[in-house]
């Protein structure tokens, strides 16, 4: 790509970020997602920093201003009233001063804050704002291991598919069948008013999503109870890898800022979890697999969640195997990295997390593989990602076989990731 073309794409990406900017937080896209989402905001901050460092810090600070007293950071903050999204605050009923959801999302904040700090042009501003975020992010990490790793294994579980960020992945199908649907309150979905229903989770899946929300609400959103009370307890390798990377990055940042206590705690968490990840490795698939904590068995589902651990400091042999897996996937799909292996009969190139490509996941995989020394595979992911932008614009996600834009349009974190990709070229 020429320098002129890159400059033009970055300018268009900045336009997307600015139109979705609500002053101290961004929304993912108009219509479909009208509130602040957790990991969207943290990764969007990287794009915001391209033209406004102070605004980038504010994005993450706004999210953490709504951290729960026990340390959890919710996956949605409902800053304003808007009936265009379901389930809204009237369903969650978490009782927070500003309405939030009652579950969390991938803990990418530690990574994002470290990256903002490392790149900062205004070093004084970065140090001041990072210092204030350090204990908040540390509290969130501590919350995960206290509430989602009850036996101290070093790996945390998600208790709702929405927590993973990969809402309707094939990874969840078998365990999700355990979730009942009886007693689900009547509801009207809003997502299918903004996107093709054939590209979204099914009605049966939504019924189960809502059953879990009602179940947790009935327990008063007490995080000391929710893990054991959930019929859905999945150890997701991608989710854990993000937490591991965030803990390691937070440890480095804390050391740089002179907080040895936070540094030591997060270094220990990352090291213990990396060792525990070996339990999730599948030699047959050349990647990690999810673990169903209730059955104690690995889930036979080769998704992008098992490729995403490249983002963390996994052993070199594992990183090499994942690089080879990405190369194999490149022979099956026109665009990489598909969210599921196209050879699986359950693969669906257009339906949400069951086959399409997401640039935010591509960014993390490419970043990890580059660090691990697999630069050519990382560059291949970057080129494929930028091809999608030039062909199909800033979509939420893309058909991995055709490149067709899917989901929401003019999507914030897609635009942010494009800026990130082009920074590294």
N, C-alpha and C positions, 0 to 999 in steps of 0.2 A: 504494500500500500504506500502511495506517495505521501510526502509530508503534507501536501495540500489537501489530499483526500482525508487524511487523519484529522487535520485541523477542522475540516468541514463537519465530520462526524462528531467530533467533540463539541462543536458549537451547537449541533442539533441535540446532543445529549444534555447539554446544559439547559437548553430550552425546556426539555421534559422535566428536569429537576425543578426548575423555577416555577413551572405551571402547577406542580404538585406540592409546592412549598406553602405551608400554612403559618409561617412566621417563626415558630420555634419547634415545629415538627413537620415531617412530610407524610403524605398519604401515598400508598403504593400506586393507585391510579384512580381517576374520577369514576364514580358510579359503583364499580364492583367492590372496592375496598376504601371506604371514606374515612378511616380512622388511622391511628398510629399502630403499626405492627412492630414487634420487638426486633427480630433479626433483620427485617427489612431496613429499619432505621439505622442500625449499627453499620450495615454494609453501605447504605446510602451515604452515610457520613463521609466515607472515603471519596465519593464523587463530589460531594459538596466542598470538600477541602481544596479541590482543584481551583476554585475561584473565590472561596470565602472560608478561611480557616476557623474564624470565630463561630460562624454559623454551623460548621461541622461539629464542633464541640457541643454547641447548644442542642443539637439533635439528640445526642446520647444523654446529655444531662436531663433533657425533658423526659426521656424514657425512665431514667433512674429516679426522677422525682416522684414516681408512682410505684416504687419498689415497696413490697409489703413489709411489715415489721419483722417477719421471720426470715427475710432475705430474698424471697422469690420475686422475680421480675415477670409480670404478666405478659401474655402474648399479644394482647390488645389493650390500648388505652383509649377509652371513648371520650375524647376531649369535648365533643359537641354532640348535640342531638342530631341524629340522621336515621330515618327509617328505611334507608336504601340497603341496609345490610342486615342479614339474619345469621346467627342469633345475636341480638343486641343486648344492652345492659339489663333490659327487663327480663331476659331469660337467665342471664348469669347471676344477677342479684348477689354480688360479692360484698356489698356493704362498704365499699371503699369511698373516701371523700370525693374523688373523681372516679367514676365508674370504670372498672377494668374487667377483663375476663378472669377466670380462676385457675388457669393453667399457664404453663410457660412455653418457651421455644428454645431452639439451639443457642447456647451461650457464647455467641460470637463476639460479645462486647470486649472481652480482654484482648482479643486479636486486633479489633478495630482501633481501640485506644492506643495500643502499642504502635500500630502503624501510623496513626495520626501524629503521635509524639515523635517517632523516628524521622518523619518527613517534614516536621514543622519548620516553617521559616521564622515564625515568631517563637523563639525558644522559651522566653519568659512566660508568655501566655500558655504555651503547651504544658510547662511544668506546673503552673498554678492549677490548671483545670484537670490535668491528669492526677495530681495529688488528691484532689477532692473526690475523684471517681474511684481511686484505688480501693478504699475500704468498702465501698458499695459493691464493686464487682467481686471482691474477695468474699463478702457476705453471701452473694448469690452462689458462688462456687461451693462455699461451705454448706449452704442450704441443699444443694443437689446431693452431696454425699451423706448428709444427715437424713434426708427424707426419701431419697430414691435409691439408696444403696444400704438397706437396713442391716445386711449381714457383713458389711465392710469388705466386699469383694473387690472394690476398685472400679466397678462399672455401675452406671446409673441406668434406671429404666424410665421409659415414658409410660404414662398411664392413659393417654388419649392420643390417637393418631395425629391430631392437630399439633401436638407438641413437637413432633419430629420436623415439621415444615413440609413433609412429604405426605400430605393428607391421606390420599387413597392409594398408596403404594401397594403393589402386589404382596409385599412383605407382610402386610397386616391381615391378609384375607383369612387365614386359618384361625388365628387368635381372635379375630374380630367376630367370627361365627359364635364365639362364646358369649358375646354381649347380647343381652335380650332386647326386645323392642316393645314388650308389653308395657302399657302405661305411659307411653310417650305422649306428651301433650300435643294437641293439634298445632300445626305450624304451616307457614307459607314461606318457601324458600325465595330468596331474593337473587341469589347468584345466577340462576338460570334466566333471569330477566335481562342480564347483562352479557351473558356468554352462552354459546351453544350447549344445550343440555347433554348432547352426545360427547362433549369434551370435559364434562364435569363429573364429580362423584355421583353414584347412583342414589336413588331414593332410599334403597335398603341401607346403604352406607350412612346416609344422613340420619335415618332413624336411630341407628346405633350411636352416632356421634351425639345426638341429643339425649339418648338414654344415659350415657355417661355423664353429661353435663348435669342432668337432673339428679342423678345418683350422688355426685359429688356435692351438689348444692344441698341435698338432703342431709349431708354430713357436716354442713356449716362451713365448707371449704377449709376444713381443718387438715393441714398438710401432714400432721402426725398420723392421720388415719387413712388418707386417700390411697397411698401405694398399696397397702395390704387389702383395701376394700375394693380395688379395681379388678375386674375379670380380664383386663387387658394390661399386661405387664411385659413390655418388650425392651430388651437391651439392643438398641440400634447402634451398630458400629459407627455410622456417620455422625450421629448425635454425640456419641462419646468422643469421637476424634476431634470434633469441634471444641468440646469442653477441655480436652487434653491440650490442644493447641492454645486455647485461651488461657489456661492455667500456666503453661510454660511461658507464654508471652507476658502475662501479668507478673510472673516471677522476675523476668528480665527487667521489666519496667520498674517494679518495686525496688530492685537492686540499684537501678540507675538513679532513683529518687530517694534512696537512703532508708527505705522501709524494709528492714531485714526480716521482720516477723512475717509480713505478707509474702515476701519472696520465699522464705523457707517453707511456709505452709503450701503454697501453690506448686513449688518444685516437687514436694513430696507427693502431692495429689497426682501430678502429671506422670511421675515415674512409676507409681503404683499402678496407675490405670493403663499405661503402655504395656506393662508386663501382663496385666489381666486381659488385654485385648487378644492375646494369643489363643485364648479359649474360643474365640469367634472365627479363627482362620479356617478356610476351606481350601485344601490343596486341590481338590477336584475342580473348583470354580476359579482358582487363582485370585481370590479376593476374600474379604470378610463376609460373614453372614450374620443376620439377626439371631438373637437367642430369645426363645419364649421362656420367661422366668417361671411360669406356672407349670410347664411340662419339663423344663430343664433341657430341652432339645433345640438344636439349631434349626432355623427355618430355611428350607430348600428354595431359596428365591434369590437369584443373582441380580440385584438391583444396584443402582448408583450409590445407595447407602453403604455398600460394601467396597466401593471404589474410593469414596470420599475419605477414608482414613489416610490416604496419601497426604492429606493436609496436616497430619500430626507427624511427630518424629518416630514413625514406625521403623522397625529394623530394615536395613538396606535390602535384604533378600525379599521382604514383603513389598517394599516399594518397587523393586524390579519386576516382581510378578504382576503387580497392579498396572505398571506401565505396559507390560505385555498384554494384559487383558484389555486395556484401552486400545491398543493396536488391533487386537482381534475384533473389537466392537466396531472399529473404523472400517473393517471389511464387510460389515453387515448393515451399517446405516450410513446414509449420505452425510449426516451431521453427527458429530460426537459432542458430549458423551450422552447417549440415550439413557433415560432413567430406568430402563430395564433391558435385559438381553433380548434382542429381536428373535432369537431362536426359541424362546419360551412361548408356548401356545397362548399364554395369558397376556402377552405383549399387545399393547394398543398404542399406535404411534400418535394418536390425537387426544387420548383421554388423560388429562391431568398428569399424575405422577406414574403412569403405567407404561410409558414409552417415550414421551417427548423430551426435548432438550431444554435445560434451564441454564442461562448464562451464569447465574450466581453460583451454582454448583461447579460449573466448568472452571470458574475463576479459582475456587478453592482447590480443586484437583490440580489444576495447572500450577498454582503457586507451590503446592506441596511437592509435585514431581520435579519442578525446576530446582527447588532446594535440595532434593535427593539426588540430583545429578542427571535426571532424565529430560534434558533440555529439549530434545527434538520432539518428544511426545508432548511436552508442555506447549511448544510452539504450534504443534498440529492442532491442539485443542483451541489455542488462541485464534489461529487462522480460521478454523471452522466457525468459531463464535462470531468473528467479524464478518464472515461471509453471510451469516444469518442476518446480521444488521443491514448490510448493504442490499440484500435481497428482500427482506421482510420487515424492516423497521424495528422499533423498540417494543416488541411484544412481551407479554408475560412469559410465554414459553413457545416452543416451536415443534412442529412435526419433524421427527428425526429422520424420516425417509424422504420427505419432499421439501422441507424448510418452510412450510406454510405457517404464518403467524397464528397463534392460538391464545385464548384467554383474553385478559384485559389488554388494551392498547396503550401506547405511550406510558410504559411502565417504569416507575422510578428506579428500582434497583437494577433493572436491565441497563438503563442509561448510565447509572453509576459504574457498573461493571465494565461497560464499554470504555469509559474513561480510564479505568484501571488497566484494561488490556492494552490500550494504546500508550499508556505511560511506559509500559515495559518493552515496547517495540523499538 
